[in-house]
Amino acid sequence: MTSLSDAAVEKPAELGHKASALTAAGPFVALAAVAAILPLIGNDYWAVIATRAAIYWVLVAGLNLIVGYAGQLAIGYVSLLTLGAYVTSVLAAGNVLPAMPLAVCFAAAAMTGAIFGVVVGLPALRLRTFYFAISTLGFATIVTQIALAWQSVTGGGIGLTGPEFPKPFDTPWGFYTFCLGVAAFATWITSNVAHSRYGRALVAIRDADVAAEANGISKSRALIPVFLLGGAMAAVAGGLFAVLQTYITPDAFTFDLSVLFFIAILIGGRGSILGPLIGTVVLTILPEFAAPLAAWSTFLYAVLLLVIVLAVPGGIADVLDFHNRRVLTNNRAIVPDPSVLPGLYAGRPAAEPLTMRGVVLAFGGVRALDGVDLTIEPGTVHGLIGPNGSGKTTALNVISGYYALQKGEVRIGDTPLPTGRPELRADLGLARTFQTPRVVAEETVLENVMIGGTVSGRAGFLTTLLALPGRGRDERELAARGRMALRAVGLESLADVRASRLQHSELRFIEIARALMLAPKLLMLDEPAAGLSPDEIARLGDLISAIARHGTAVLLVEHHADLIFAICQHVTVLNLGRVLADGTPADIRSHKEVVSAYLGG
Amino acid sequence: MAFGATLASILSTGLAMGAIYALIGITYNVMYSTSRVMSFTAGQLGMLGGVLGALFTLRLGMPLLVGFALTLLCCAVVGMVTEFVAVRPVLASLDQHLYVLSTLALALIIQQVTAIEWSTEPQAFPRLFGIGSGALDEKFWLPVVACAMTMGALEWMQRKTLVGRAFLAVAEDNFAARALGLPERNLRIASYALAGAIGGIAGYAGGELMLAFFANGAFLNFYGFVPVALGGLGNNRGAIVGGVALGIFQQAANFLVGGIFASVAVFVVFIVVLLAVPQGLFGTSTARRV
């Protein structure tokens, strides 16, 4: 929540956010206070347990970005803990290379972890979820096998001694203090990532991957940094684990640990940092109270996992989310305010037309688009109508890159659009909405809209990680812009409400606000009036006209003929993948074939 | 001579392990066909086939045939339990992939109960017929025969019986099948029972080779999934080709570069193939997203 606390205080409304940021930090402060008092009241045995919790959290914090935020089910993460433990121990012991200083050992472990974090993650970039789950599982099996079999290096089943820390960290509480520092650092950096455009991109991939691509989020570019980070953090945790254990064997790294890490995140709740932190602490301490059940611990973890998945998929974070249970007013009207549009469009590159020339796309024997030509001039609303199956949405999907055209070309200005690469469209100034609104239900309205500004952020991943000034500036600008876009579509009062609580019509306007974040050259609206009341349709029409007046070329696919004829300057009619008619609304209304094929006489 | 013996051992062990992997792959596929869910219990069923076979025949001293029938029955029941506990509750939200977690949880439960109630050490599996020796020992050819017979029976069922065709219909298009009045839910339960029995056959036929060992479940989960990934989801013939290729590749790598790096080689091939041909070598790509 640091993103909110350093936001500029401009309006009274933002004071409320500052206060809520403080309440959000409260539980972390309380946990830190308990952790600080512990050495004063506890014995050495407590120190070991508390250190273990801190070390596990270093791993879980990184894994949380992958599992909790990006929704990638990495189930074999114990393998990276193992890897880190062996790399540090082997390098520190010097049984292969000359013995190295601790800092070098840990740096080497972090690098190895980062590399393997990506290698194991590769299937996640292109494949179904289950494949990624299986590949992490397979890697976990293999790492243990290697640790057992590669005796000259790992000591096989006999194991090897872990590294030792110098004074003052060589006592139980001394080492605890060190690990606590690392854990706090881990919390801080992952929170920086989570509350940035990177974190929002991860959640968008998890819950609305198609929309994520349209907003310029590439799955691999979003996931690889967190795989690197998660792998490095897991391996560092492994090194600390080896120090804590003083002696490591393959037996120390059972699959149970993977399950523990995983459940900690699920109990805590997806998309939360506090929840998984509490989950980790509780799950580390729990077995100490249930010593007689030690043999059954994995069994109990598994039962717990099943119960969570079936009964409370949202985790504790969901149960404790009182803020989102407050009743929203019924009868709330969406009143767009186009007067703020100049602010959104300030400093944007010049408007350009979109042209389609001879575009052909066939699915098997069906030519969904059969040589379509289309020019959408900037500053106009261009209606695209036609019967069902005439190719309207297909044309939209070709322009936005979800379908790869087979012949012809599409240009914005003079730039040809790369074929079939939806994630490159946002950078070129193309934005769109979807027939069924695709928003992240678990995030706030404002966060959803900020996803639209992903490509305009300038702070890199490292800047974000360490909260260097560029990140704060990005966040402030995106949030301010997001609020402006929300005011433009008339949803500003709902900015901090979770999107899942909104009505269908409001979701449509969220998508328009998200698209406005780009101040797009081309805005494609796919049946934006579907499901709206007559009043809302009228206001939507005014809003679309106002957007076009600022230079955006608007492509409107719609079945409400009234809306089309009220606001379009130009209408194209498609039938069976071909252009049936093209002209001003007046031309179309009097076009015989159109009237008989579509409008009805 | 040494070379010939090595080759024979690579082929016999490779084919046998490959057949076991292929059978587990078919177990995954049969569950997937009616539910679009891949279940982590597939490997555990293979493990149970071995453990239950040893339990009924060696520990409880039952006749061979009775023990075999009971093993298959138990595995079929475990398959149905999977459907009730871990699949049906999460089918409504398939896109959230909760099935990965629910089936993993159930698989771990099965594995832990086995570890505690059976043993954490590999236990002997009964010698079934006592036929053959060396490279032609029954422990090598039994899995191959079991795999061929299972595949034959599956194909016969799908072509010649009404139930088999109903399975195909549900696998092809769930909604259309339901619209035609097919009892989709019962078919799904039946397919899980069938998958359970197939997993049981894999473990039972491979029992002499892999022994009755609780950790075989996790092992088979991974190695049994590789043929599915190679052969394409839901493609049983692809799973057999993939399984046999995997088995022989693994044994050859074992001989050429040694045990440690053989598993690394399998993993690398798995990742590379997945990235190069995401739909598998014999699969078809699908999915319309927008």
Interface residues (C-beta under 8 A of the other chain):
Chain A: G71 L73 I75 V119 L122 P123 R126 L127 T129 F130 Y131 A133 I134 S135 L137 G138 F139 T141 I142 Q145 I146 A149 W150 V210 F255 V259 F262 L266 A295 W296 T298 F299 Y301 A302 V303 L305 L306 V309 L310 P313 T393 N397 Y402 F434
Chain B: M38 V85 A86 P89 V90 Q96 H97 L98 V100 L101 S102 L104 A105 L106 L108 I109 Q112 V113 I116 A218 F219 N221 F222 F225 A229 G259 I260 S263 V264 F267 F270 I271 L274 L275 P278 R289 V290
